[in-house]
Every structure is written in structure tokens, then in C-alpha cells.
Amino acid sequence: MAGDSLDDAVVAVVLTHAGRICLLRRSSRVEYDRGRWHCVTGYLPRGREPLVHALTELREETGLLECDLASIEAGRTLSLVDESGRRWTVFTFRGEVSTAQIQINWEHDAYIWVTSVEHAERDVVPWLGNVLEAVA
């Protein structure tokens, strides 16, 4: 996938419903951050618009379609450095959904709706706080 992606660029979609945030737990079948909680994410393919790809990732990871969204808004674009020193461009979005029912794919083994990440008492990915702040 790295060969057909925009180098070091991802989309990140924070789902909200009735004042809660959806967290997805990474399954043991993924390469990175297994067992950690995060939002919908995906590498951004070269030449693809971030919003279009965010909607694709949303459908793949949660089963939600654009018609299931009450709204979707772009947040700030972030530049973050991971633990290995690699710099990432993160195109952030916040989507308010009309239902709390989602259907996760193989990338996740659980989901939960929380009022705040701080009170979730979950092992979250290190960059989640940055993404939440960017879409606030």
C-alpha cells in the first residue's frame, strides 16, 4: 500500500453521536497499534481527495455510508511525528452520525462510545488527542 499512497499522509475521522465519541480497538490482525483504541483512519492514496477517502475509510471500517452522517466537517490538517521519527500529514474530519450502530471490519475487534477519551480508561494511540483537538 505504501507504494500507491501519498508519502506519510493519512485521513482520520472522529465519529460522534449524541455527545459521545466512537473509539475503535485495533485487532490482532493489523500491523500497528494492536489492542489500542483510535478513530477511523487510513493511508491517503496518491491523487485522492482527503474527504473522498475519509468517506471510503468510514464505509470500510464502520459500514456507515455518507447518508448515515448528519454532518461531516474537516478539521485542521496536522503534522505529527511518530515514535520512529517519521513525519505524518493527518487530514482530520469529524462526522456526526445518526446511529450508534456500526459494523466494524477485520481491522477492529471492538468499538465503544465514550463521553471523553480521558474518562474512557482505555489504551489509546498516542496521536488521538491531537486529532480530537483538531476537530473540536
Backbone hydrogen bonds, N-H to C=O, Kabsch-Sander energy under -0.5 kcal/mol:
donor,donor_aa,acceptor,acceptor_aa,energy
4,D,1,M,-1.0
5,S,2,A,-0.9
6,L,44,L,-3.5
9,A,6,L,-1.8
10,V,89,T,-2.5
11,V,42,G,-2.6
12,A,91,F,-2.3
13,V,40,V,-3.1
14,V,12,A,-0.5
14,V,93,F,-2.9
15,L,13,V,-0.6
16,T,95,G,-2.6
17,H,20,R,-2.0
20,R,17,H,-1.7
21,I,114,V,-3.4
22,C,15,L,-2.3
23,L,21,I,-0.5
23,L,112,I,-3.1
24,L,38,H,-3.1
25,R,110,A,-2.7
26,R,24,L,-0.6
26,R,36,R,-2.9
27,S,107,E,-2.7
30,V,27,S,-1.1
35,G,26,R,-2.5
36,R,33,D,-2.0
37,W,123,D,-2.7
38,H,24,L,-2.2
40,V,13,V,-1.7
42,G,11,V,-1.6
44,L,9,A,-2.5
46,R,4,D,-1.9
48,R,45,P,-1.9
53,H,49,E,-2.4
54,A,50,P,-2.5
55,L,51,L,-2.1
56,T,52,V,-1.5
57,E,53,H,-2.8
58,L,54,A,-2.3
59,R,55,L,-2.0
60,E,56,T,-2.6
61,E,57,E,-2.9
62,T,58,L,-2.0
63,G,58,L,-0.5
63,G,59,R,-1.6
64,L,58,L,-0.9
68,D,65,L,-1.9
69,L,66,E,-1.7
70,A,96,E,-3.0
71,S,96,E,-1.3
73,E,94,R,-2.4
75,G,92,T,-2.9
76,R,134,A,-1.8
78,L,90,V,-2.7
80,L,88,W,-2.6
82,D,86,R,-2.7
85,G,82,D,-1.9
88,W,80,L,-3.7
89,T,8,D,-3.1
90,V,78,L,-2.6
90,V,88,W,-0.6
91,F,10,V,-2.8
91,F,89,T,-0.6
92,T,76,R,-0.6
92,T,90,V,-0.7
93,F,12,A,-2.2
94,R,73,E,-2.6
95,G,14,V,-2.6
96,E,71,S,-1.8
96,E,94,R,-0.5
97,V,16,T,-2.9
97,V,95,G,-0.6
98,S,68,D,-2.5
102,I,100,A,-0.6
103,Q,62,T,-3.3
104,I,102,I,-0.6
105,N,61,E,-0.9
108,H,105,N,-1.9
109,D,25,R,-2.0
110,A,25,R,-0.7
112,I,23,L,-2.2
114,V,21,I,-2.8
114,V,112,I,-0.5
120,A,117,V,-1.1
124,V,122,R,-1.1
125,V,37,W,-2.3
128,L,125,V,-1.5
131,V,127,W,-1.8
132,L,128,L,-2.7
133,E,129,G,-2.1
134,A,130,N,-1.9
135,V,131,V,-1.3
136,A,132,L,-0.6
136,A,133,E,-0.7
